[in-house]
Amino acid sequence: MQLTFTKQPQETYLKMKIKNKKINVKMLIGISIITLVFLLSFYWLKNRPTAHKKLPQKTESVVTVKLLQQQNYQMKISSIGQVYAKKQIDIKSQLAGKVIAVHKNFFIGGIVKKEEVVVQIEKKDYEIKRIQEQAKLSKAKLDWQQELGRQKIARQEYKLLEKELKGSQKKLVLRRPQLASFRASLKSAQAAYNLSQLNLQRTSIKAPYDLIIQKIFTNIGATVRTYDSIATINGTDKYLLKSNITQKQRNQLDHKKREVMFSHLDRENQSKPYEATLISVAPQLDSKSKLVQIISEINDPLNLKQQHKNAHRVFIDSLMRVNVKGKILQNVYIIDSQHISNDGTIQTVDKKNILKIIKVQVLDLDKNKTIISSQNIPLGTFMVTSHISIPVEGMKLSIKKDKK
């Protein structure tokens, strides 16, 4: 029997030997890395950086300042007003009849001059009535003349009686009752004729003054009754501007000054405001609004006299921005509103460039300007016009004067 040998045990031994060598290399690398990290950590702990303490440096805020200068200021009392007609009436017919003609401008917004015929009522009936009354007047005058003749005869007959009569007998003989009756008839006939003449004139309804038509209630072909409204009209020579102000604003009025400036509320860029005259200040507050009503008068609101070139018309019920001249404030400061803090203070600097915060008294506001009292603010004071992040009373500032 022949024995055979294989190489398997020898190969397995070699593989295990190689594997052990690889494990030893990995362990060696791991130990080296750990050792290196430990050494680096130890070095960093021994040589770590330290912060060096420095004393804080004082910094000064750079600001711009402006010299405050006292001046006089004309106060303005501002409010919102509404335009009203100064003269507004309904034209009414004083008699009945058919409308046969109207003015060429008989429409809403139409302008009619004084004494021009606005509406014409048919005259025929009233002309006939005048002729009738004229005939009655002529007869009454004739009867009166005849009675005067009878009076003369009666006086002559009374003298022939050669007897003195008294009281009612004498009056009857001298025809005194008849004379009184004819005198009354003559006066009545004259009055009736005058009325017929007046009614004939009333058929032509004329403009009582220069007017603009606001409403119309009739037209050609319509029949009107006595005292029916023909149209609503407004006078064109003057309008009223009514506005309300507070009690404080009322105290700011200078009653010697009557100038009022106003402009359309919906026209921000109106180049030239209109002028009016203050004519009335209510003596008491309104019970509901607690405001005082002031009334101004606008001359030639429709610019019919062409006194103001390129001027717009002022219409009834328009809303206006109203400015009335008030009292003059002496020796005040006028500053930009942005320089006043919400707590009503301004920032100033003294001669040593130290910040001073001063409480001010606001007297009036005008657009972007604020008018403040000069009390507690001496002459030569410089006001800070630039922003300070955290203003602290007494802080040192570096000054740069405002060139404005």
Secondary structure, 3 states (H helix, E strand, C coil): CCCCCCCHHHHHHHHHHHHHHHHHHHHHHHHHHHHHHHHHHHHHHHCCCCCCCCCCCCCCEEEEEEECCCEEEEEEEEEEEEEEECCEEEEECCCCEEEEEECCCCCCCCEECCCCEEEEECCHHHHHHHHHHHHHHHHHHHHHHHHHHHHHHHHHHHHHHCCCCCHHHHHHHCCHHHHHHHHHHHHHHHHHHHHHHHHHHHCEEECCCCEEEEEECCCCCCEECCCCEEEEEEECCEEEEEEEECHHHHHHECCCCCEEEEEECCCCCCCCCEEEEEEEECCCCCCCCCCEEEEEEEECCCCCCCCCCCCCCCCCCCEEEEEEEEEEEEEEEEEEHHHCCCCCEEEEECCCCEEEEEECCEEEEECCEEEECCCCCCCCCEEECCCCCCCCCCCEEEEEECCC
